[in-house]
Amino acid sequence: MTQPVLADVASERHRQDDLWGEQNHPDGTGRAAQVAAAEVARAITDRSAEAGTLTWAEILTEETTEALAETDPVKLRRELVQVAAVAAAWIEALDRRGVGG
């Protein structure tokens, strides 16, 4: 189920490493605007879920903004895993529709 998606992600990571080498940037998270964006994204996702109109874009935006709002490295890692999991789930949904990669 997820293996083909994870293989695609691993392939992309290898491509990135080949292109740019190991990357070690500051996190740059936890700014006031990022915290506010996470709150807005959460509210939009909640409203859409209640209305039955929730989209993958809204889910991924919520998870991404939550990660960007986080300052604790352990919690940030957890949030980024959630971002990756949602992205993988969205790719799987595209594949079920016959999009394929």
MMTF fields as JSON, N, C-alpha, C and O atoms, coordinates in Angstrom:
{
  "mmtfVersion": "1.0.0",
  "mmtfProducer": "UNKNOWN",
  "numBonds": 403,
  "numAtoms": 404,
  "numGroups": 101,
  "numChains": 1,
  "numModels": 1,
  "chainsPerModel": [1],
  "groupsPerChain": [101],
  "chainIdList": ["A"],
  "bondAtomList": [4, 2, 8, 6, 12, 10, 16, 14, 20, 18, 24, 22, 28, 26, 32, 30, 36, 34, 40, 38, 44, 42, 48, 46, 52, 50, 56, 54, 60, 58, 64, 62, 68, 66, 72, 70, 76, 74, 80, 78, 84, 82, 88, 86, 92, 90, 96, 94, 100, 98, 104, 102, 108, 106, 112, 110, 116, 114, 120, 118, 124, 122, 128, 126, 132, 130, 136, 134, 140, 138, 144, 142, 148, 146, 152, 150, 156, 154, 160, 158, 164, 162, 168, 166, 172, 170, 176, 174, 180, 178, 184, 182, 188, 186, 192, 190, 196, 194, 200, 198, 204, 202, 208, 206, 212, 210, 216, 214, 220, 218, 224, 222, 228, 226, 232, 230, 236, 234, 240, 238, 244, 242, 248, 246, 252, 250, 256, 254, 260, 258, 264, 262, 268, 266, 272, 270, 276, 274, 280, 278, 284, 282, 288, 286, 292, 290, 296, 294, 300, 298, 304, 302, 308, 306, 312, 310, 316, 314, 320, 318, 324, 322, 328, 326, 332, 330, 336, 334, 340, 338, 344, 342, 348, 346, 352, 350, 356, 354, 360, 358, 364, 362, 368, 366, 372, 370, 376, 374, 380, 378, 384, 382, 388, 386, 392, 390, 396, 394, 400, 398],
  "bondOrderList": [1, 1, 1, 1, 1, 1, 1, 1, 1, 1, 1, 1, 1, 1, 1, 1, 1, 1, 1, 1, 1, 1, 1, 1, 1, 1, 1, 1, 1, 1, 1, 1, 1, 1, 1, 1, 1, 1, 1, 1, 1, 1, 1, 1, 1, 1, 1, 1, 1, 1, 1, 1, 1, 1, 1, 1, 1, 1, 1, 1, 1, 1, 1, 1, 1, 1, 1, 1, 1, 1, 1, 1, 1, 1, 1, 1, 1, 1, 1, 1, 1, 1, 1, 1, 1, 1, 1, 1, 1, 1, 1, 1, 1, 1, 1, 1, 1, 1, 1, 1],
  "groupList": [{"groupName": "MET", "atomNameList": ["N", "CA", "C", "O"], "elementList": ["N", "C", "C", "O"], "formalChargeList": [0, 0, 0, 0], "bondAtomList": [1, 0, 2, 1, 3, 2], "bondOrderList": [1, 1, 2], "singleLetterCode": "M", "chemCompType": "L-PEPTIDE LINKING"}, {"groupName": "THR", "atomNameList": ["N", "CA", "C", "O"], "elementList": ["N", "C", "C", "O"], "formalChargeList": [0, 0, 0, 0], "bondAtomList": [1, 0, 2, 1, 3, 2], "bondOrderList": [1, 1, 2], "singleLetterCode": "T", "chemCompType": "L-PEPTIDE LINKING"}, {"groupName": "GLN", "atomNameList": ["N", "CA", "C", "O"], "elementList": ["N", "C", "C", "O"], "formalChargeList": [0, 0, 0, 0], "bondAtomList": [1, 0, 2, 1, 3, 2], "bondOrderList": [1, 1, 2], "singleLetterCode": "Q", "chemCompType": "L-PEPTIDE LINKING"}, {"groupName": "PRO", "atomNameList": ["N", "CA", "C", "O"], "elementList": ["N", "C", "C", "O"], "formalChargeList": [0, 0, 0, 0], "bondAtomList": [1, 0, 2, 1, 3, 2], "bondOrderList": [1, 1, 2], "singleLetterCode": "P", "chemCompType": "L-PEPTIDE LINKING"}, {"groupName": "VAL", "atomNameList": ["N", "CA", "C", "O"], "elementList": ["N", "C", "C", "O"], "formalChargeList": [0, 0, 0, 0], "bondAtomList": [1, 0, 2, 1, 3, 2], "bondOrderList": [1, 1, 2], "singleLetterCode": "V", "chemCompType": "L-PEPTIDE LINKING"}, {"groupName": "LEU", "atomNameList": ["N", "CA", "C", "O"], "elementList": ["N", "C", "C", "O"], "formalChargeList": [0, 0, 0, 0], "bondAtomList": [1, 0, 2, 1, 3, 2], "bondOrderList": [1, 1, 2], "singleLetterCode": "L", "chemCompType": "L-PEPTIDE LINKING"}, {"groupName": "ALA", "atomNameList": ["N", "CA", "C", "O"], "elementList": ["N", "C", "C", "O"], "formalChargeList": [0, 0, 0, 0], "bondAtomList": [1, 0, 2, 1, 3, 2], "bondOrderList": [1, 1, 2], "singleLetterCode": "A", "chemCompType": "L-PEPTIDE LINKING"}, {"groupName": "ASP", "atomNameList": ["N", "CA", "C", "O"], "elementList": ["N", "C", "C", "O"], "formalChargeList": [0, 0, 0, 0], "bondAtomList": [1, 0, 2, 1, 3, 2], "bondOrderList": [1, 1, 2], "singleLetterCode": "D", "chemCompType": "L-PEPTIDE LINKING"}, {"groupName": "SER", "atomNameList": ["N", "CA", "C", "O"], "elementList": ["N", "C", "C", "O"], "formalChargeList": [0, 0, 0, 0], "bondAtomList": [1, 0, 2, 1, 3, 2], "bondOrderList": [1, 1, 2], "singleLetterCode": "S", "chemCompType": "L-PEPTIDE LINKING"}, {"groupName": "GLU", "atomNameList": ["N", "CA", "C", "O"], "elementList": ["N", "C", "C", "O"], "formalChargeList": [0, 0, 0, 0], "bondAtomList": [1, 0, 2, 1, 3, 2], "bondOrderList": [1, 1, 2], "singleLetterCode": "E", "chemCompType": "L-PEPTIDE LINKING"}, {"groupName": "ARG", "atomNameList": ["N", "CA", "C", "O"], "elementList": ["N", "C", "C", "O"], "formalChargeList": [0, 0, 0, 0], "bondAtomList": [1, 0, 2, 1, 3, 2], "bondOrderList": [1, 1, 2], "singleLetterCode": "R", "chemCompType": "L-PEPTIDE LINKING"}, {"groupName": "HIS", "atomNameList": ["N", "CA", "C", "O"], "elementList": ["N", "C", "C", "O"], "formalChargeList": [0, 0, 0, 0], "bondAtomList": [1, 0, 2, 1, 3, 2], "bondOrderList": [1, 1, 2], "singleLetterCode": "H", "chemCompType": "L-PEPTIDE LINKING"}, {"groupName": "TRP", "atomNameList": ["N", "CA", "C", "O"], "elementList": ["N", "C", "C", "O"], "formalChargeList": [0, 0, 0, 0], "bondAtomList": [1, 0, 2, 1, 3, 2], "bondOrderList": [1, 1, 2], "singleLetterCode": "W", "chemCompType": "L-PEPTIDE LINKING"}, {"groupName": "GLY", "atomNameList": ["N", "CA", "C", "O"], "elementList": ["N", "C", "C", "O"], "formalChargeList": [0, 0, 0, 0], "bondAtomList": [1, 0, 2, 1, 3, 2], "bondOrderList": [1, 1, 2], "singleLetterCode": "G", "chemCompType": "PEPTIDE LINKING"}, {"groupName": "ASN", "atomNameList": ["N", "CA", "C", "O"], "elementList": ["N", "C", "C", "O"], "formalChargeList": [0, 0, 0, 0], "bondAtomList": [1, 0, 2, 1, 3, 2], "bondOrderList": [1, 1, 2], "singleLetterCode": "N", "chemCompType": "L-PEPTIDE LINKING"}, {"groupName": "ILE", "atomNameList": ["N", "CA", "C", "O"], "elementList": ["N", "C", "C", "O"], "formalChargeList": [0, 0, 0, 0], "bondAtomList": [1, 0, 2, 1, 3, 2], "bondOrderList": [1, 1, 2], "singleLetterCode": "I", "chemCompType": "L-PEPTIDE LINKING"}, {"groupName": "LYS", "atomNameList": ["N", "CA", "C", "O"], "elementList": ["N", "C", "C", "O"], "formalChargeList": [0, 0, 0, 0], "bondAtomList": [1, 0, 2, 1, 3, 2], "bondOrderList": [1, 1, 2], "singleLetterCode": "K", "chemCompType": "L-PEPTIDE LINKING"}],
  "groupTypeList": [0, 1, 2, 3, 4, 5, 6, 7, 4, 6, 8, 9, 10, 11, 10, 2, 7, 7, 5, 12, 13, 9, 2, 14, 11, 3, 7, 13, 1, 13, 10, 6, 6, 2, 4, 6, 6, 6, 9, 4, 6, 10, 6, 15, 1, 7, 10, 8, 6, 9, 6, 13, 1, 5, 1, 12, 6, 9, 15, 5, 1, 9, 9, 1, 1, 9, 6, 5, 6, 9, 1, 7, 3, 4, 16, 5, 10, 10, 9, 5, 4, 2, 4, 6, 6, 4, 6, 6, 6, 12, 15, 9, 6, 5, 7, 10, 10, 13, 4, 13, 13],
  "groupIdList": [1, 2, 3, 4, 5, 6, 7, 8, 9, 10, 11, 12, 13, 14, 15, 16, 17, 18, 19, 20, 21, 22, 23, 24, 25, 26, 27, 28, 29, 30, 31, 32, 33, 34, 35, 36, 37, 38, 39, 40, 41, 42, 43, 44, 45, 46, 47, 48, 49, 50, 51, 52, 53, 54, 55, 56, 57, 58, 59, 60, 61, 62, 63, 64, 65, 66, 67, 68, 69, 70, 71, 72, 73, 74, 75, 76, 77, 78, 79, 80, 81, 82, 83, 84, 85, 86, 87, 88, 89, 90, 91, 92, 93, 94, 95, 96, 97, 98, 99, 100, 101],
  "secStructList": [7, 7, 2, 2, 2, 2, 2, 2, 2, 2, 2, 2, 2, 2, 2, 2, 2, 2, 2, 2, 7, 1, 7, 7, 7, 7, 7, 7, 7, 7, 7, 2, 2, 2, 2, 2, 2, 2, 2, 2, 2, 2, 2, 2, 2, 2, 2, 2, 2, 2, 2, 6, 7, 7, 7, 2, 2, 2, 2, 2, 2, 2, 2, 2, 2, 2, 2, 2, 2, 7, 7, 1, 2, 2, 2, 2, 2, 2, 2, 2, 2, 2, 2, 2, 2, 2, 2, 2, 2, 2, 2, 2, 2, 2, 2, 2, 6, 6, 7, 7, 7],
  "xCoordList": [0.83, 0.0, 0.874, 0.831, 1.65, 2.457, 3.847, 4.527, 4.286, 5.652, 6.001, 7.07, 5.148, 5.504, 5.664, 6.538, 4.837, 4.936, 6.239, 6.952, 6.553, 7.791, 9.02, 10.031, 8.934, 10.038, 10.211, 11.337, 9.098, 9.173, 9.794, 10.599, 9.415, 9.968, 11.468, 12.254, 11.861, 13.285, 14.07, 15.174, 13.513, 14.164, 14.338, 15.39, 13.315, 13.399, 14.435, 15.165, 14.51, 15.52, 16.934, 17.822, 17.139, 18.454, 18.775, 19.907, 17.785, 17.978, 18.369, 19.272, 17.675, 17.984, 19.405, 20.137, 19.783, 21.145, 22.191, 23.223, 21.913, 22.842, 22.955, 24.032, 21.849, 21.808, 22.449, 23.23, 22.122, 22.532, 23.447, 23.974, 23.642, 24.417, 23.597, 22.411, 24.254, 23.569, 23.191, 24.009, 21.96, 21.446, 21.28, 20.69, 21.797, 21.693, 21.342, 22.212, 20.057, 19.563, 18.928, 18.553, 18.801, 18.025, 16.557, 16.087, 15.851, 14.447, 13.587, 12.758, 13.765, 12.987, 11.512, 10.671, 11.196, 9.794, 9.423, 10.284, 8.132, 7.645, 7.436, 7.215, 7.498, 7.254, 5.774, 4.927, 5.472, 4.085, 3.173, 2.06, 3.626, 2.802, 2.548, 1.483, 3.524, 3.353, 2.356, 1.561, 2.402, 1.441, 0.035, -0.909, -0.105, -1.412, -1.918, -3.104, -1.031, -1.43, -1.917, -2.861, -1.28, -1.707, -3.103, -3.917, -3.379, -4.714, -5.769, -6.849, -5.466, -6.401, -6.618, -7.754, -5.537, -5.647, -6.464, -7.266, -6.263, -7.027, -8.516, -9.348, -8.853, -10.256, -10.88, -12.022, -10.138, -10.648, -10.886, -11.92, -9.93, -10.062, -11.255, -12.022, -11.413, -12.55, -13.873, -14.793, -13.964, -15.205, -15.502, -16.638, -14.494, -14.691, -15.072, -15.921, -14.45, -14.79, -16.241, -16.963, -16.665, -18.057, -19.031, -20.126, -18.644, -19.512, -19.43, -20.202, -18.494, -18.325, -17.619, -17.781, -16.837, -16.153, -14.631, -13.934, -14.122, -12.689, -11.885, -12.244, -10.798, -9.942, -8.55, -8.143, -7.838, -6.451, -5.618, -4.746, -5.888, -5.125, -5.297, -4.334, -6.509, -6.756, -6.063, -5.49, -6.114, -5.473, -3.961, -3.354, -3.357, -1.908, -1.503, -0.468, -2.311, -2.022, -2.053, -1.177, -3.062, -3.133, -1.9, -1.277, -1.548, -0.392, 0.898, 1.746, 1.046, 2.256, 2.354, 3.418, 1.254, 1.3, 1.514, 2.158, 0.982, 1.256, 2.747, 3.318, 3.373, 4.821, 5.581, 6.51, 5.201, 5.902, 5.73, 6.563, 4.664, 4.411, 5.194, 5.331, 5.703, 6.332, 7.781, 8.539, 8.158, 9.541, 10.329, 11.551, 9.648, 10.321, 10.758, 9.916, 12.061, 12.542, 11.896, 11.664, 11.605, 10.971, 9.55, 9.131, 8.815, 7.452, 7.465, 6.594, 8.452, 8.581, 8.776, 8.15, 9.636, 9.857, 8.555, 8.228, 7.813, 6.531, 5.572, 4.895, 5.521, 4.649, 5.091, 4.256, 6.396, 6.888, 6.595, 6.347, 6.622, 6.218, 4.749, 4.367, 3.924, 2.512, 2.355, 1.517, 3.158, 3.133, 3.463, 2.766, 4.526, 4.934, 3.855, 3.603, 3.219, 2.178, 0.967, 0.397, 0.574, -0.564, -0.205, -1.02, 1.009, 1.432, 1.406, 0.962, 1.88, 1.86, 0.428, 0.133, -0.459, -1.86, -2.501, -3.288, -2.161, -2.702, -2.191, -2.949, -0.909, -0.349, -1.058, -1.384, -1.299, -2.031, -3.421, -3.889, -4.086, -5.417, -5.342, -6.203, -4.315, -4.123, -3.899, -4.46, -3.071, -2.794, -4.064, -4.257, -4.933, -6.201, -7.075, -7.894, -6.897, -7.636, -6.947, -7.406, -5.842, -5.161, -4.139, -3.69, -3.763, -2.793, -1.418, -0.762, -0.977, 0.328, 1.48, 1.272, 2.675, 3.836, 4.842, 5.898],
  "yCoordList": [-1.19, 0.0, 1.253, 2.0, 1.518, 2.732, 2.538, 3.524, 1.306, 1.056, 1.787, 2.393, 1.756, 2.482, 3.985, 4.62, 4.541, 5.97, 6.245, 7.193, 5.43, 5.622, 5.434, 6.111, 4.519, 4.34, 5.595, 6.007, 6.203, 7.458, 8.57, 9.358, 8.628, 9.651, 9.42, 10.366, 8.176, 7.862, 8.233, 8.768, 7.956, 8.308, 9.82, 10.293, 10.569, 12.03, 12.55, 13.491, 11.951, 12.372, 12.133, 12.963, 10.998, 10.72, 11.756, 12.23, 12.102, 13.104, 14.443, 15.123, 14.819, 16.078, 16.071, 17.052, 14.955, 14.852, 14.951, 15.602, 14.3, 14.375, 15.803, 16.248, 16.502, 17.861, 18.879, 19.72, 18.808, 19.853, 19.371, 20.186, 18.071, 17.557, 17.622, 17.954, 17.3, 17.336, 18.776, 19.688, 18.967, 20.298, 20.42, 19.545, 21.496, 21.741, 23.209, 24.037, 23.512, 24.877, 25.052, 24.064, 26.292, 26.526, 26.153, 26.188, 25.802, 25.422, 26.605, 26.459, 27.757, 28.936, 28.835, 29.419, 28.101, 27.888, 28.682, 29.245, 28.717, 29.293, 30.792, 31.385, 31.41, 32.852, 33.132, 32.274, 34.342, 34.712, 34.505, 33.999, 34.885, 34.723, 33.25, 32.894, 32.392, 30.961, 30.359, 29.491, 30.822, 30.365, 30.798, 30.013, 32.042, 32.549, 31.774, 31.453, 31.474, 30.718, 29.324, 28.813, 28.707, 27.38, 27.439, 26.544, 28.482, 28.64, 28.817, 28.231, 29.615, 29.825, 28.516, 28.155, 27.814, 26.552, 25.529, 24.799, 25.476, 24.557, 24.89, 23.99, 26.174, 26.601, 26.256, 25.8, 26.47, 26.149, 24.652, 24.226, 23.853, 22.401, 21.924, 21.073, 22.469, 22.094, 22.425, 21.607, 23.632, 24.04, 23.143, 22.709, 22.87, 22.024, 20.602, 19.984, 20.082, 18.734, 18.683, 17.737, 19.694, 19.744, 19.844, 19.284, 20.549, 20.736, 19.568, 19.502, 18.649, 17.517, 17.881, 17.194, 18.956, 19.42, 19.422, 20.088, 18.696, 18.697, 18.194, 17.196, 18.894, 18.522, 18.133, 18.464, 17.421, 17.085, 18.343, 18.399, 19.349, 20.6, 21.225, 21.725, 21.198, 21.766, 20.955, 21.52, 19.639, 18.779, 19.0, 19.17, 18.998, 19.187, 20.583, 20.751, 21.576, 22.938, 23.013, 23.624, 22.391, 22.397, 21.738, 22.298, 20.558, 19.849, 20.639, 20.698, 21.237, 22.009, 23.243, 23.536, 23.966, 25.172, 24.819, 25.575, 23.678, 23.248, 22.98, 23.332, 22.362, 22.122, 23.441, 23.603, 24.373, 25.653, 26.473, 27.325, 26.224, 26.957, 26.392, 27.058, 25.18, 24.471, 24.907, 25.051, 25.117, 25.49, 24.35, 24.293, 23.455, 22.336, 21.327, 20.846, 20.994, 20.101, 18.714, 18.144, 18.171, 16.853, 16.934, 16.077, 17.964, 18.145, 18.495, 18.055, 19.286, 19.631, 18.37, 18.213, 17.474, 16.218, 15.44, 14.921, 15.362, 14.652, 15.281, 14.571, 16.611, 17.312, 17.06, 16.869, 17.059, 16.817, 15.394, 15.171, 14.43, 13.065, 13.068, 12.379, 13.838, 13.941, 14.573, 14.138, 15.596, 16.212, 15.159, 15.039, 14.402, 13.373, 12.304, 11.837, 11.917, 10.892, 11.378, 10.625, 12.624, 13.168, 13.265, 12.929, 13.723, 13.802, 12.415, 12.263, 11.405, 10.035, 9.556, 8.918, 9.86, 9.46, 10.131, 9.512, 11.388, 12.111, 11.492, 11.337, 11.143, 10.489, 9.163, 8.834, 8.399, 7.132, 7.373, 6.604, 8.436, 8.759, 9.091, 8.677, 9.836, 10.13, 8.843, 8.663, 7.947, 6.677, 5.844, 5.19, 5.86, 5.123, 5.676, 4.955, 6.949, 7.573, 7.338, 7.821, 6.593, 6.25, 7.261, 7.2, 8.197, 9.218, 8.596, 8.815, 7.816, 7.154, 8.12, 9.297, 7.644, 8.519, 7.966, 8.569],
  "zCoordList": [0.0, 0.0, 0.0, -0.977, 1.023, 1.115, 0.516, 0.232, 0.316, -0.151, -1.452, -1.522, -2.485, -3.708, -3.469, -4.059, -2.623, -2.308, -1.57, -1.901, -0.581, 0.176, -0.712, -0.527, -1.673, -2.621, -3.472, -3.751, -3.883, -4.642, -3.803, -4.301, -2.527, -1.63, -1.44, -1.496, -1.217, -1.048, -2.304, -2.211, -3.451, -4.711, -4.837, -5.267, -4.465, -4.504, -3.518, -3.83, -2.328, -1.348, -1.876, -1.682, -2.541, -3.137, -4.212, -4.304, -5.018, -6.06, -5.441, -5.93, -4.351, -3.67, -3.106, -3.231, -2.486, -1.94, -3.047, -2.884, -4.169, -5.295, -5.819, -6.216, -5.814, -6.353, -5.425, -5.869, -4.129, -3.189, -2.07, -1.313, -1.955, -0.829, 0.454, 0.44, 1.554, 2.85, 3.19, 3.066, 3.613, 3.947, 5.462, 6.095, 6.039, 7.482, 7.71, 7.981, 7.597, 7.75, 9.128, 9.759, 9.606, 10.825, 10.572, 9.434, 11.631, 11.478, 11.044, 10.146, 11.654, 11.278, 11.62, 10.936, 12.671, 13.038, 14.283, 14.959, 14.573, 15.816, 15.81, 16.866, 14.662, 14.588, 14.787, 14.537, 15.238, 15.544, 14.339, 14.487, 13.162, 11.96, 11.658, 11.153, 11.966, 11.731, 12.716, 12.355, 13.951, 14.959, 14.555, 14.646, 14.111, 13.676, 12.462, 12.382, 11.522, 10.333, 10.707, 10.104, 11.7, 12.151, 12.747, 12.521, 13.504, 14.091, 13.006, 13.09, 11.997, 10.886, 10.126, 9.821, 9.823, 9.087, 9.865, 9.284, 11.171, 12.017, 11.952, 11.842, 12.021, 11.969, 10.615, 10.555, 9.542, 8.205, 8.074, 7.56, 8.539, 8.473, 9.291, 8.84, 10.486, 11.332, 10.652, 10.639, 10.085, 9.403, 8.211, 8.022, 7.419, 6.243, 6.639, 5.996, 7.69, 8.162, 8.619, 8.304, 9.357, 9.82, 8.653, 8.71, 7.598, 6.431, 5.45, 4.493, 5.688, 4.787, 3.488, 2.48, 3.505, 2.292, 2.444, 1.678, 3.409, 3.702, 2.502, 1.876, 2.19, 1.06, 1.553, 2.666, 0.686, 0.996, 1.177, 2.043, 0.361, 0.462, 1.84, 2.421, 2.359, 3.691, 4.779, 5.711, 4.66, 5.66, 5.657, 6.715, 4.471, 4.392, 4.847, 5.492, 4.517, 4.975, 6.489, 7.102, 7.1, 8.565, 9.172, 10.073, 8.685, 9.242, 9.029, 9.919, 7.863, 7.564, 8.448, 8.992, 8.593, 9.426, 10.891, 11.619, 11.337, 12.713, 12.902, 13.934, 11.912, 11.997, 12.026, 12.817, 11.181, 11.117, 12.39, 12.695, 13.128, 14.369, 15.55, 16.576, 15.417, 16.541, 16.749, 15.79, 18.016, 18.338, 18.98, 18.85, 19.664, 20.318, 19.249, 18.49, 19.17, 18.111, 18.115, 17.049, 19.28, 19.356, 18.803, 18.024, 19.207, 18.695, 17.21, 16.46, 16.784, 15.368, 14.537, 13.488, 14.998, 14.272, 14.151, 13.084, 15.258, 15.258, 14.24, 13.495, 14.214, 13.263, 11.823, 10.939, 11.588, 10.231, 9.767, 8.583, 10.686, 10.339, 9.928, 8.982, 10.635, 10.262, 8.88, 8.089, 8.587, 7.254, 6.197, 5.19, 6.435, 5.476, 5.315, 4.204, 6.421, 6.364, 5.577, 4.788, 5.786, 5.034, 3.554, 2.695, 3.252, 1.85, 1.207, 0.069, 1.938, 1.415, 1.199, 0.188, 2.139, 1.999, 0.785, 0.068, 0.564, -0.59, -1.894, -2.852, -1.925, -3.11, -3.356, -4.496, -2.287, -2.425, -2.996, -3.837, -2.545, -3.067, -4.559, -5.335, -4.954, -6.38, -7.169, -8.25, -6.619, -7.289, -7.436, -8.461, -6.422, -6.518, -7.641, -8.211, -7.951, -9.057, -10.397, -11.432, -10.374, -11.606, -12.078, -13.222, -11.207, -11.603, -11.783, -12.801, -10.794, -10.864, -11.007, -11.3, -10.807, -10.883, -11.779, -11.97]
}
